[in-house]
């Protein structure tokens, strides 16, 4: 039998000053990981506590007071955090801004808020008014109105003599939109809780948590037990639009469902003068609609343009059309 090889001698630790710092770095790296995990666990615990408190009226009142004080620690003296019918709003310089059903405030979020609520909305003008600036008395259609972020800009732009149609498919988001309009005393906006598609009927829509509510869609999601049934309608069948002779501007931002919506809007497009469709090609293969959108708008008589090539990826997928 062949004798076995002798066991290797145990390796000696590297001599001091040899340049091997692994032994020295590992404790630091370990402490850093422990700190990160502890911070994450504390945030999770805090979020769970807030969720439990939100179940009672006194709990909501307590959260409102605590987070209002917390926001003021970052030199935001005019901010208060309040709950209205189950939805959280930040009241900033006279403007109520929706934050959703679950309150998740972090230092970086508060620091990202501009010096007044009005400025947050004003920053959106460079997106939507690149090729056309609305005038007093205009008619604007906001397809994918969300919680009112853009609707507020349009309402201000068209004035008391103008009108805005705000369309939002998700019922929870639309509830926040309705509260937003009410709390800000906006009187020139009509809200429709429908999805827009190429046919009328019932569709399934994703219903994601508050931190992902902007990704809810009828077109680009995997089926889930959290999906909800919603009413769908062609834009051409919406009474508000049927009674309008001219639409000065339309924004469409509906997470990959824009081709479906445009295919049900031939009559509406014929009387629309300016449009911005937010495509989402930058997200990947499942959301490639930009080419089809350009073809539909070109066929409808629009001259197509795009954002500057140096703009962020999501802005480069905006398709602007003018007649």
N, C-alpha and C positions, 0 to 999 in steps of 0.2 A: 504494500500500500504506500502510495506516495505521501510522504510526511506533509503535514499542513504547514503553511507559511506562518512564521511567527507574527503575533499581533503587533500592529504598528504602535510605536511609542506615543504616548499622549503628547499632543502639541503643547509647546510652552507659550505662555502669553507673550505678545510682542513687547520688546523692551521699551522703556519710557523714551519718548522722543523719536520713535521709529517712524512716525507719520501716520499710523493707523489710528484714526479717531472714532472708529465705530463704537467702541466701548464707551467713549466719552459722550457721544451724541445720542445714543439710544435712550438714556434716561430723560434727556431734554425732549426728544421726540415723543416719548411715552407720556410725559407730563402734558405736552401740547395736545395730544390726542385725548387724554383724559379731560382736559379743560374744554375741548370742543364738544365732547360727548355730554359733559355736565351742562354746558350752556344749552345744547339742543334739548336735553331732558327737561331743564327748567322751563324753556319756552313751551315745550309740549304740555308740561304740567300747568303752566299759566294759561295756555289756550283752553285746556280742558276746564279749568276753574271758571274762566270767563263764559264758556258755553253753558255751564251749569247755572251761573248767576243770571244769564240772559233769560232763563226760564221763568223768572218772577219779576214783577214790576219793581220791587224794591232793589232787586239785583241790577236791573237795567239802570235805575237811578244812581246806584253806587258806582257802576262802571262809567257812566256818563261823567260823574264828578271826578273820578280818579284819572280818567284819560284826558279830560279837559285840562287838569292840572299838569299832567305829564307832558302834554303838547306845549304848554306855556313854558316849560323848562327849556325849550329850544327857541326862546325868544319869539314865540308865536302868541302874543298876548291876547289877540282878538278871537282866538279859536275856542269853540265849545263843541263837544261831541254829544250828540243827542240821538235817541232812538224814537222813530216815528213808525208806529204800526208794524213793528218787527224788523225795521230796516234802519241801519245806522247812517247818520249824516254828520258831516263836519260843517259847522256854521262858521264861515270865514269871511270877515269884512262885509257882512250883509248878504252873503250868498250861501245857500245850502247845497252841499255837494255829496252825492250818494256814495256810500262805501260798501253796501251789501248787507246781508243778513247776519254774517258772522264778523265780529270785530277782530281784526288782526293788525295791530299797530306796532311798528318797529321804529327804532331811531332813524334808520336810513329812509324809511317812508316819510316820516314827519319832516326830515331835513330836505326831502325832495320837493315838498310843497313850496310853491312860489309865494311871494310876499303878500298876495291876496288871492282869494278864490277867483275873482274875475280874470286875473292874469293867466290862471291855469287854462281857462277856456280860450282866451285870446290867442294863446300860442298855437291853437289848432287852425287859425285862419290861414297860415301859410300852406297847410295841407290842402284845404278845400277851395280856397279862393285864389289859386295860382293863375288860372286863366280867366276867371270872372269874379268880380266883386259884387255881391247882391246889393240892390238898391231898395230904398223905401218903397213898400207896396208890392214887392216881389212875392212869388210863390215858390217855395222850396219843398222838396220831398227828401226826407231823411230815412232811407231804407237800411235798417240795422241801427236803430237809434240808441241801443244800449240803455244806460241809466241817465241819459240826457246830456252827456258831455258835449256833443256836437249840436244837439237841438237848441241848447242855450245860445250858442254862437249864431245860429240861423235866426232865432227869434229876435235877437238884438239887431241883427243886420237888416231885417225886413220891416221892423217897426210895427206900430199899431195897425197900420193900413195893410200890412202884408199878412201872409199865412204860411204855416209850416205843417206838413203832414209827417208825423213821426211814426214809423212802423217798426215794431219790435215783436219778434216771434215768441220768445220765451216768456211765459206768464209771470214768473218771479221777477225777471229783469224788467218787464213791462210795468209791474206794480211799483218798483223803485222809480221808474221813469215818471209814472203818474204822480207819485209823491213829490218828486223833484219839481215838476211843473207847478204843483199846488203850493209847495213851500216857497218857491221863488216868485209866486204871483204872476206866472206867465199866462197870458190870455189869448195869444194868437197861435196856439199849437193844438192840433187835433191828433189824438193818439189812437192807433189801431193795433190790437194785439193779434197779429196774423203773421204767418210765414208767406213769402211771395215765391211763386213757382210758375211752371208752365201750364199747370192745370189746377182747377179748384178741387178741394177734397180734404182728406185727413192724412197727415204725415207724422212720422216719428222724428223726434229731435233729441239730441243729447242734453243731459241736464247735469252739468259739472258743478263742483263746489265753488264757493265764492271766489277763491283765488284763481280760478280758471274760467269764470263765467263768460269771458269774452270769446272763448273758443267754442261755445255751444253752436251747433250747426245741424242742418238737415241733410248735409251732403258729405261731410268728411269725418266720419267717426265710426268706430266699431260698435256694433250693437251691444247694449248693456241693459241690465235690469233697471237702471235708473232712467232710461229713456222715457220720454213723455209724448203723448199724442197732442198734436196741435192742429189748428185750422189753417189750411193753405188756400191762397187765392191768387189769381193772376192780377198783376198791376192794372191791366186793362179793365178789370171788373170791379175795381175799388171805386165806390160812388164819388168820393172826394175828387178823384182824378178825372172821372168821366165828365164832371161838371166844370172842369177847368179848360179854358181855351189855350192857355199857354203855361208852361212850367219853366221858370227861369233857371233853376239849378236843381240837380238831383245828385245826392251822394248815395252810394251803395257799398256797404261793407258787411257782407253776410257769410264770411268764412267758407268760401268755396262753392256756394250755391248761386253765384252771380249769373252763370250761363242759363240755369233754369229760370231765374227771375227775368232776365232780359228776353228770353224766348216767349215769355207771357206778357210782354210789354210793347208790342209793335205799335199800337195806337198811341200809347203813352210816350214812347220815344219820338214819334213823329211831331209832337208838340213840345218836346223838351229842347231847350236852347243850349244848355250847358250841363255837363255831367262829369262826375269823377267816380270810377269804379275801382274799388280796392281789391286787386287780385292777390293771391297768396302763393304764387309760384315759388317764392323763396323758402317755403316750408318743406318742399319735397315733391316727389313724383305724384302724390295723390291729390295735389291741389294745383295742377297745371291748367289754368283757364285763360291766361293773358292773351294768347293768340286768338282763341275763339271770341273773347270779348272784343278784341280789336276788329275782327271780321264783322261781328254783329253791329257795332257802332258805326263802322265805315259804311255798311249797307244801309244804315238808317240816316246817312247824310252828314255824319259828324267828321270833322277834321281832328285827327288823333295827335296827341302830344304826350310827353312823359316828363317825369321829374329829372333833375340834373343827375348825370351818371355818378357824381360824387355823393349823392344822397344815401342814407341808410338803405339796406336791401328792401325793407318793407315799403319804403317810399318809391323805390324804383319800379315796384309792381303796381303803382297807381296808374290807371289809364284815364287820361283827361280827354273829353270830347267837346267840341264847340261847333256851332253853326253860324 
